[in-house]
Amino acid sequence: MILSDADIRRRLEDGDLAIEPLDDPELQIQPASVDLRLGREFLEFQHTNIPCIHPDSEQEIDEYVDETVV
């Protein structure tokens, strides 16, 4: 089902549709779509000499990544 921006806004107001987070409805709600955000926190891998990181390793991922908050 494709909803117009008016339909999206009405369903949000009526509680029939939920979008979290909806930080700026005026910018995010488009004529037949909603621009979504994945989040504000990102992990960026540091440059290391380690060829791979094993998922079952006892080492903490914090040793290999930097966190960025936008």
N, C-alpha and C positions, 0 to 999 in steps of 0.2 A: 504494500500500500504506500502510495506517495502522498505526503501531506504538504499543503502549502504552508508558508510561514504563519499565516493567520490560524490555520488548523493546529500547528505546533504550539503556538502561544496559548490558544484556547485549551488544549489538552494539558499543557503545563499548569495553567491556572485551575483547571477542574481536578487536577490530581490524577488524570488518566495516563500521564506521561511523566517520567522522572529522568532528569539529566543531572548528574553530579560529577564534577562541579560545573555549574553554569555561571561562570564568572562575569561575563558581559553579554547578556542576551542580545543587545542591540547589534553587536559585532558578530556574535556566533550564529545567530539564527538568520539563515539565508532564504531566498524565495522557495526552495524545496529541499532544504538540507540544514544540518546543524554542524558547525565546525567544532570538533571535539579536541580536548587536550589530553595527552597521555599522562601528564604529571609535571611536577616542578623539580623533581629530584632525579639526577642522572648520575650513573657511575661510569667513570672513564678509566680504562685500563692504563696503567703506567707502562712505560717502555722498560722492559727487563730482559735479561739474558735467559730467562726460563722458557724453554720451548713450548710447554703446555702446562695447564693447571688441571690436575685430576679431580673430578667431582668428589671422590671419596677421601681426598687428602685431609689430614688433620690441620693443615695450615689455614689460617683465617683469610677470607677473601680481602679483608681490609688491608692486607699487606701488598696487594696488587692493584688496588683501585683508589681513585680520588673521587670524592662525592662533590657534585656541583648542585647548588640549589638556585633556581632561576626565580 
